[in-house]
Amino acid sequence: MLPYAAYLRVYEPLTAFGESERKVWAEYAESRDRPRRANALNAEHDEAIRRLLGTPPHPAPAQESPNAYLRRVEDRLYVCPWQTRLRSWLAFSRLRGGTPVKLMDRLVPKAIAEQTSDDFDKYKRGGDSSALRTHIRTTAWHVPPAWFVPFDGNERWLVLGSSTPGQDVTTATGRNLIYVTSMAQARRRSARAMGVLRKHLGDVSANFDVEDVARWLEEFHPHSLVELDYGGLVHLMDDDALQADQSVAELSAALTGLDTGQEELAYAMYQRVILRWKSMQLLESSN
């Protein structure tokens, strides 16, 4: 079973990378041994589990991942590197910063934790600001409302998969809910949302995290693709729940209602999104 996490990804065109990287990714795209999209999340998860269940555990891999998610549009190749080592370092830093020392020592031996932090510090000293830019953002047990902003309801791609008789539909293979859009559209929609929120809610917009997402999108090539992948969250929702989930369209309607003075509509649409995902988050602490 995949982790109950969702992903926001940016795929940059091959031309956005340096010459040496372009060659590597072009050859990678032609490789028969690379993980395919259908099982890439499983491959990522298996790799992480092996590291963390080892003796001793390894919070971050020794080398950066050579893998990436790929998309082709009209024969143009787009690349989203996994960046497993960098993402692991960042996640470990957040975990260590928010976990009591005694509990942290039980999770990861102190010597391993300090070595992981030292390795990350050396990496940060040796690179520029872009060295900490990740192409993938991850969130567990829910999708933040701000992640819906860059997309349009018509960009929704739902696959329910197929299950055998008697099998729980949520364990069906091939189950997916994904949105994909161009970087230009994603930036335009994010800018519109920020404008509406600032105009009508003032500083409250900062709490909505739209600005954070917008700034992150600005770090990439303007001809990139942006993808929202519900990932393992689809296994928490049955077919009816997935078909009824129109969070992107509902949040867009909330913003339009707010901007056109239809406050009741705005509130109703926003509450539908918030309540749907709050109920999902509660599953994290259910027994």
Phi and psi in degrees as a GROMACS rama.xvg file:
@    title "Ramachandran Plot"
@    xaxis  label "Phi"
@    yaxis  label "Psi"
@TYPE xy
-69.9367  155.555  LEU-2
-63.3621  149.594  PRO-3
-80.1298  75.8886  TYR-4
-136.796  152.159  ALA-5
-115.708  162.508  ALA-6
-137.002  137.183  TYR-7
-112.707  118.287  LEU-8
-123.453  149.735  ARG-9
-119.199  126.885  VAL-10
-105.573  116.347  TYR-11
-93.7293  147.161  GLU-12
-64.3579  153.046  PRO-13
-54.7748  -33.4108  LEU-14
-67.7505  -13.1658  THR-15
-76.6811  -15.3193  ALA-16
-95.0548  158.474  PHE-17
-64.1703  166.165  GLY-18
-57.4834  -44.9885  GLU-19
-65.9796  -40.0978  SER-20
-67.7288  -37.5776  GLU-21
-58.3245  -41.9224  ARG-22
-64.7129  -43.7016  LYS-23
-61.6445  -47.1006  VAL-24
-71.4438  -33.1084  TRP-25
-64.8145  -41.9416  ALA-26
-68.9426  -37.9496  GLU-27
-60.963  -41.4483  TYR-28
-62.3886  -28.3305  ALA-29
-89.8659  -8.34942  GLU-30
-70.6737  141.375  SER-31
-87.2501  -12.4487  ARG-32
-94.1076  -11.1305  ASP-33
-69.4539  152.089  ARG-34
-62.535  132.867  PRO-35
-84.5675  161.075  ARG-36
-55.7659  -37.2521  ARG-37
-62.5315  -29.5944  ALA-38
-123.609  13.6661  ASN-39
-65.0382  -41.9905  ALA-40
-62.6798  -39.5432  LEU-41
-62.2711  -40.9007  ASN-42
-64.2673  -42.5033  ALA-43
-60.4892  -47.0621  GLU-44
-64.3056  -44.4485  HIS-45
-60.9351  -41.3504  ASP-46
-61.8112  -43.6898  GLU-47
-66.0527  -42.1009  ALA-48
-62.2888  -42.0864  ILE-49
-62.2187  -39.7149  ARG-50
-66.21  -45.5841  ARG-51
-77.244  -25.2078  LEU-52
-92.7303  -0.209678  LEU-53
-71.6058  170.188  GLY-54
-124.509  105.963  THR-55
-78.2777  166.811  PRO-56
-72.0616  154.091  PRO-57
-122.799  104.484  HIS-58
-61.4069  -27.5768  PRO-59
-137.656  144.699  ALA-60
-67.4961  156.5  PRO-61
-69.4122  -28.3625  ALA-62
-128.445  156.177  GLN-63
-69.2494  146.896  GLU-64
-66.1352  138.702  SER-65
-86.9952  2.27274  PRO-66
-96.1632  163.83  ASN-67
-157.023  157.063  ALA-68
-86.2391  140.434  TYR-69
-123.694  148.123  LEU-70
-137.064  146.106  ARG-71
-122.684  130.184  ARG-72
-129.901  113.693  VAL-73
51.2935  49.9011  GLU-74
67.7271  8.97417  ASP-75
-99.0316  129.66  ARG-76
-91.0482  133.192  LEU-77
-120.855  139.571  TYR-78
-125.728  132.792  VAL-79
-124.194  92.9607  CYS-80
-60.2605  143.4  PRO-81
-66.2474  -39.6032  TRP-82
50.5235  45.9005  GLN-83
-59.5558  -40.8709  THR-84
-65.1983  -48.1991  ARG-85
-62.9588  -45.7707  LEU-86
-63.9488  -35.5919  ARG-87
-67.3981  -42.4165  SER-88
-59.0718  -47.5923  TRP-89
-63.5104  -42.9473  LEU-90
-66.0016  -39.7448  ALA-91
-66.0157  -38.1694  PHE-92
-63.4564  -41.095  SER-93
-65.9646  -41.9416  ARG-94
-63.0732  -46.5211  LEU-95
-65.9603  -36.3698  ARG-96
-71.4558  -21.8378  GLY-97
-113.424  10.8472  GLY-98
-118.062  133.582  THR-99
-54.3582  144.423  PRO-100
-56.6896  -45.3432  VAL-101
-62.5896  -39.4836  LYS-102
-70.1252  -39.1183  LEU-103
-62.504  -38.468  MET-104
-65.359  -27.7429  ASP-105
-77.0837  -31.3191  ARG-106
-75.0439  -45.137  LEU-107
-137.857  127.453  VAL-108
-51.9333  142.406  PRO-109
-55.5484  -42.8946  LYS-110
-62.3021  -40.4187  ALA-111
-67.645  -41.9275  ILE-112
-61.8146  -43.9949  ALA-113
-67.8231  -37.7221  GLU-114
-65.7292  -39.779  GLN-115
-62.0211  -44.3109  THR-116
-65.1333  -40.2425  SER-117
-63.2896  -42.4333  ASP-118
-61.4447  -40.4663  ASP-119
-67.4285  -40.3836  PHE-120
-62.0478  -41.4962  ASP-121
-62.8682  -40.6619  LYS-122
-62.0751  -43.8974  TYR-123
-65.9872  -37.1937  LYS-124
-69.7472  -27.5047  ARG-125
-90.6358  -4.21875  GLY-126
-124.035  175.822  GLY-127
-93.0932  -175.466  ASP-128
-61.5366  -31.505  SER-129
-70.9327  -13.9886  SER-130
-67.0426  -18.7667  ALA-131
-99.3555  6.68394  LEU-132
-81.4937  122.787  ARG-133
-103.909  143.114  THR-134
-82.1797  -10.0382  HIS-135
-130.203  130.179  ILE-136
-111.132  143.764  ARG-137
-128.353  141.648  THR-138
-140.3  142.42  THR-139
-100.444  142.337  ALA-140
68.9738  0.677073  TRP-141
-168.345  171.964  HIS-142
-115.544  121.33  VAL-143
-60.6942  140.401  PRO-144
-53.0834  -36.8425  PRO-145
-62.6351  -24.3548  ALA-146
-71.9577  -17.8579  TRP-147
-81.5531  -21.1848  PHE-148
-59.116  -42.6329  VAL-149
-68.5825  -4.34751  PRO-150
-116.556  167.711  PHE-151
-119.107  148.796  ASP-152
-57.869  -28.9497  GLY-153
-73.9618  -9.95038  ASN-154
-92.4418  10.4424  GLU-155
-76.5828  133.596  ARG-156
-129.168  109.636  TRP-157
-114.592  128.812  LEU-158
-127.057  119.333  VAL-159
-86.1461  -18.099  LEU-160
76.4462  -177.797  GLY-161
-128.924  143.133  SER-162
-122.938  154.244  SER-163
-82.8353  159.059  THR-164
-53.6425  130.252  PRO-165
87.6064  -11.0362  GLY-166
-83.4591  141.608  GLN-167
-62.7558  128.778  ASP-168
-61.5273  -27.2125  VAL-169
-71.9609  -10.4204  THR-170
-100.873  8.03664  THR-171
-63.7317  142.894  ALA-172
-78.297  156.174  THR-173
75.9642  11.0742  GLY-174
-75.7866  128.636  ARG-175
-156.512  146.964  ASN-176
-138.671  116.015  LEU-177
-137.102  145.06  ILE-178
-120.328  139.166  TYR-179
-136.299  136.066  VAL-180
-145.19  170.68  THR-181
-79.8635  156.279  SER-182
-61.9923  -37.3647  MET-183
-60.3462  -44.9681  ALA-184
-66.8404  -41.3379  GLN-185
-61.088  -43.4955  ALA-186
-68.4532  -39.9162  ARG-187
-63.5563  -45.0685  ARG-188
-67.405  -37.6498  ARG-189
-65.8404  -41.1698  SER-190
-64.6048  -41.135  ALA-191
-61.2471  -45.3764  ARG-192
-61.1406  -43.6701  ALA-193
-62.4193  -40.0567  MET-194
-62.4105  -44.2447  GLY-195
-65.0629  -45.3871  VAL-196
-65.7365  -40.8177  LEU-197
-67.3119  -39.0558  ARG-198
-65.4019  -41.2647  LYS-199
-103.48  -22.8584  HIS-200
-121.262  -5.6843  LEU-201
63.9609  -130.909  GLY-202
-68.2494  -13.6891  ASP-203
-59.9526  -27.0631  VAL-204
-59.3285  -29.2051  SER-205
-64.1128  -29.3792  ALA-206
-77.6666  -11.2101  ASN-207
-86.2241  -9.65603  PHE-208
66.3635  9.49173  ASP-209
-64.6004  -40.9781  VAL-210
-62.9447  -38.0655  GLU-211
-62.3666  -44.3689  ASP-212
-64.8094  -42.4562  VAL-213
-61.5978  -42.8963  ALA-214
-65.6405  -38.8035  ARG-215
-62.1256  -42.7259  TRP-216
-63.7058  -30.9245  LEU-217
-67.1841  -14.6167  GLU-218
-79.8516  -7.27451  GLU-219
-112.278  169.572  PHE-220
-57.9577  137.052  HIS-221
-64.2571  -16.478  PRO-222
-102.155  21.3775  HIS-223
-74.7977  172.709  SER-224
-113.138  147.379  LEU-225
-119.827  134.871  VAL-226
-131.422  133.296  GLU-227
-109.244  120.292  LEU-228
-119.753  119.634  ASP-229
-67.2822  -11.0716  TYR-230
49.8176  -131.799  GLY-231
-72.5816  -9.40696  GLY-232
-64.0845  -23.1981  LEU-233
-64.9761  -18.4997  VAL-234
-85.5204  -1.52388  HIS-235
-98.2564  -4.90444  LEU-236
-124.131  133.958  MET-237
-79.5185  178.279  ASP-238
-58.4164  -43.3666  ASP-239
-63.117  -40.4649  ASP-240
-66.5236  -40.038  ALA-241
-67.3689  -42.0367  LEU-242
-66.0495  -32.5857  GLN-243
-81.9438  -15.206  ALA-244
-73.4265  104.549  ASP-245
-122.289  46.3378  GLN-246
-58.0223  -39.9189  SER-247
-62.9362  -49.3628  VAL-248
-64.7923  -38.5  ALA-249
-67.3017  -40.9852  GLU-250
-69.226  -37.0734  LEU-251
-62.0015  -41.2908  SER-252
-65.3783  -35.7153  ALA-253
-63.4543  -43.1587  ALA-254
-66.6174  -41.2715  LEU-255
-63.9832  -43.8809  THR-256
-61.0496  -41.0049  GLY-257
-63.4176  -39.7466  LEU-258
-76.2497  -24.1023  ASP-259
-104.655  10.2134  THR-260
81.8871  8.94264  GLY-261
-91.5219  73.2826  GLN-262
-65.4869  -35.9135  GLU-263
-65.6094  -41.4358  GLU-264
-63.6186  -45.4486  LEU-265
-58.5344  -45.9638  ALA-266
-65.6033  -43.0955  TYR-267
-63.3549  -44.4887  ALA-268
-67.7481  -41.0064  MET-269
-64.6456  -41.9529  TYR-270
-64.1203  -35.2936  GLN-271
-60.5821  -43.2761  ARG-272
-67.5161  -48.8479  VAL-273
-62.7757  -46.0696  ILE-274
-66.28  -37.3197  LEU-275
-59.1176  -46.2614  ARG-276
-84.508  -23.0087  TRP-277
-67.3629  -40.0128  LYS-278
-64.7819  -33.3538  SER-279
-67.6217  -43.5602  MET-280
-61.9406  -31.6203  GLN-281
-63.7424  -21.7571  LEU-282
-65.641  -22.1605  LEU-283
-61.2463  -34.8876  GLU-284
-104.136  8.89969  SER-285
-76.9337  152.763  SER-286
